[in-house]
């Protein structure tokens, strides 16, 4: 026989919006990092700087 505890009132957990916003920011930063690394942007940037000297 299973017992159910009806005396406890469960409050919904409050979400930490700062943590959620930080997670969204980190996801966008990861996407930006993958774009920069795979697009060759950094290689073009460094080649451009060498040509100026």
Secondary structure as GFF3:
##gff-version 3
##sequence-region A 1 53
A	DSSP	alpha_helix	17	39	.	.	.	ID=ss1
A	DSSP	alpha_helix	41	52	.	.	.	ID=ss2
###
